[in-house]
C-alpha cells in the first residue's frame, strides 16, 4: 500500500466536505455464492456505518473446518464489481487462549526475506503482519518486549498487541501502551472500530482511495476476543493466476470483516505481499503464498 494513502488519511478526521454534502462511494456490490446461485449482501449506496452483534451474512455461511490448536478456517466464493467478479475469500479464526503468538522477522542483507516457508512445521498459523515500506515494516514494532521501530500516530492507524499473558488487543488512533506487552505492530487503515466503519471509508475524497481494487488481507477481533484473518484471491482463472492483485476495495473489505463478525479490524499489506498458512487438525498445511518476501509475520504455535 502506498504510504501517501496514510499521509492523506492523517487528515481524514478533519476532512471537510464541500458542495453541500459527502461524495458517495463508487457504485459497487458484493454477492456470495449460495446453493442456487449468487446472493447479494452489500451495496455501496446503502453500506452500513455500523455492524451489530448477531447473525452475519458471511460468517453464517462459512463451513468452518477444524484446524490445529484453536484454529478454524473456511472459504467462500464472492462476486464483486469489475475485476472482483470472481473472488475467493479465505478466513481463519484463532482463539488466542489456545495458541502462543509471536512476531517473526527475516532479512537477507537489507532486503526483506520472510515467506511462509519460515513458519516451520510447528506453526498452526502464519500470516504477514502490518504494512511495509521498502524492506521494513511501517510504524511501531515490538519484538519480545524490545522496541524495534518507533510508533506512528494518525486517525486511521491501528495497533495490535500480544501481552505476556497471551491477551491480544487491537486499538485505534492511539499511541501503543507497552505495559505488559511482549509483541506488537501497527497497520493502517482501520476498517472497524467498535463495530463502526470510519467515515473516510464511507465517503470519497476524505483521505482513503475508496475506488482502488487489490488482493486484500485483514486482521480483526470478534466480540469473544478471537482473531479473524481474511485474505482474498482472484478466482477466475485457477490457481495459476490466484496471486494476480485483483480484488476488493477498502470499503468492501470493511464490509467483509463486519459480516464475518469482527468488532475491530485493520487492513494488512495485501496485493502480492499477502500470504497465509493454516494447519488442519491432521497436521497438513494449507498455504496461500505471496509473491513478495516480507519483513514481518505473525505466527501461532500450539500452547
JOBEL-V733534 format. One record per residue. N is the residue number from 1. SS is DSSP state (alpha for helix, beta for strand, coil for the rest). PHI is phi in whole degrees, 0 to 359 (NA if undefined). Layout:
# JOBEL-V733534
N	SS	PHI
N	SS	PHI
This chain:
# JOBEL-V733534
1	coil	NA
2	coil	292
3	alpha	297
4	alpha	298
5	alpha	301
6	alpha	293
7	alpha	302
8	alpha	289
9	alpha	297
10	coil	296
11	coil	265
12	alpha	299
13	alpha	296
14	alpha	256
15	coil	297
16	coil	249
17	coil	269
18	coil	260
19	coil	61
20	coil	84
21	coil	171
22	coil	279
23	beta	281
24	coil	289
25	coil	294
26	coil	301
27	coil	300
28	coil	198
29	beta	211
30	beta	226
31	beta	233
32	beta	241
33	beta	288
34	beta	238
35	coil	301
36	coil	252
37	beta	138
38	beta	235
39	beta	235
40	beta	288
41	beta	229
42	beta	208
43	beta	224
44	alpha	299
45	alpha	288
46	alpha	230
47	coil	297
48	coil	291
49	coil	272
50	beta	213
51	coil	248
52	coil	273
53	coil	291
54	coil	128
55	coil	294
56	coil	233
57	coil	301
58	coil	266
59	alpha	304
60	alpha	289
61	alpha	263
62	coil	287
63	coil	266
64	coil	287
65	beta	257
66	beta	288
67	beta	258
68	coil	271
69	coil	51
70	coil	82
71	beta	252
72	beta	228
73	beta	208
74	beta	196
75	beta	224
76	beta	225
77	beta	258
78	beta	246
79	beta	232
80	coil	239
81	coil	270
82	alpha	62
83	alpha	293
84	alpha	270
85	coil	296
86	coil	225
87	beta	227
88	beta	264
89	beta	252
90	beta	252
91	beta	233
92	beta	240
93	beta	239
94	beta	233
95	coil	269
96	coil	295
97	coil	287
98	coil	251
99	beta	231
100	beta	249
101	beta	263
102	beta	208
103	beta	261
104	beta	230
105	beta	235
106	coil	205
107	beta	222
108	beta	243
109	coil	67
110	coil	262
111	beta	259
112	beta	297
113	coil	220
114	beta	277
115	coil	222
116	alpha	301
117	alpha	300
118	alpha	283
119	alpha	297
120	coil	85
121	coil	291
122	coil	273
123	beta	288
124	beta	265
125	beta	200
126	beta	210
127	beta	206
128	beta	294
129	coil	241
130	coil	76
131	coil	249
132	beta	231
133	beta	239
134	coil	57
135	coil	256
136	beta	239
137	beta	296
138	coil	270
139	coil	78
140	coil	290
141	beta	222
142	beta	243
143	beta	243
144	coil	52
145	coil	86
146	beta	250
147	beta	288
148	beta	263
149	beta	224
150	coil	286
151	coil	285
152	coil	238
153	coil	223
154	coil	202
155	coil	301
156	coil	250
157	beta	267
158	beta	243
159	beta	237
160	beta	256
161	beta	229
162	beta	239
163	beta	284
164	coil	299
165	coil	283
166	coil	100
167	coil	291
168	beta	252
169	beta	222
170	beta	228
171	beta	245
172	beta	227
173	coil	52
174	coil	214
175	coil	292
176	coil	299
177	coil	265
178	coil	267
179	coil	297
180	coil	73
181	beta	266
182	beta	255
183	beta	229
184	beta	192
185	beta	206
186	beta	250
187	beta	208
188	beta	199
189	coil	275
190	beta	301
191	beta	261
192	beta	217
193	beta	229
194	coil	53
195	coil	85
196	beta	258
197	coil	279
198	coil	302
199	alpha	306
200	alpha	297
201	alpha	267
202	coil	245
203	coil	219
204	beta	286
205	coil	84
206	coil	241
207	coil	109
208	coil	238
209	coil	286
210	coil	273
211	coil	254
212	coil	294
213	coil	250
214	beta	197
215	coil	294
216	coil	238
217	beta	215
218	beta	218
219	beta	234
220	beta	216
221	beta	236
222	beta	268
223	coil	294
224	coil	267
225	coil	83
226	coil	278
227	beta	280
228	beta	239
229	beta	243
230	beta	234
231	beta	232
232	beta	248
233	beta	223
234	beta	298
235	coil	231
236	coil	260
237	coil	228
238	coil	83
239	alpha	297
240	alpha	295
241	alpha	242
242	coil	288
243	coil	264
244	coil	298
245	coil	282
246	coil	251
247	coil	169
248	beta	265
249	coil	276
250	alpha	297
251	alpha	301
252	alpha	295
253	alpha	290
254	alpha	298
255	alpha	295
256	alpha	302
257	alpha	294
258	alpha	298
259	alpha	278
260	coil	268
261	coil	101
262	beta	289
263	beta	263
264	beta	236
265	beta	200
266	beta	215
267	beta	282
268	beta	252
269	coil	294
270	coil	255
271	alpha	59
272	alpha	277
273	alpha	276
274	coil	297
275	coil	206
276	beta	215
277	beta	231
278	beta	229
279	beta	257
280	beta	279
281	coil	295
282	coil	269
283	coil	94
284	coil	281
285	beta	268
286	beta	246
287	beta	235
288	beta	238
289	coil	287
290	coil	261
291	coil	266
292	coil	264
293	coil	286
294	beta	235
295	coil	267
296	beta	212
297	beta	216
298	beta	256
299	beta	235
300	beta	243
301	beta	238
302	beta	296
303	coil	288
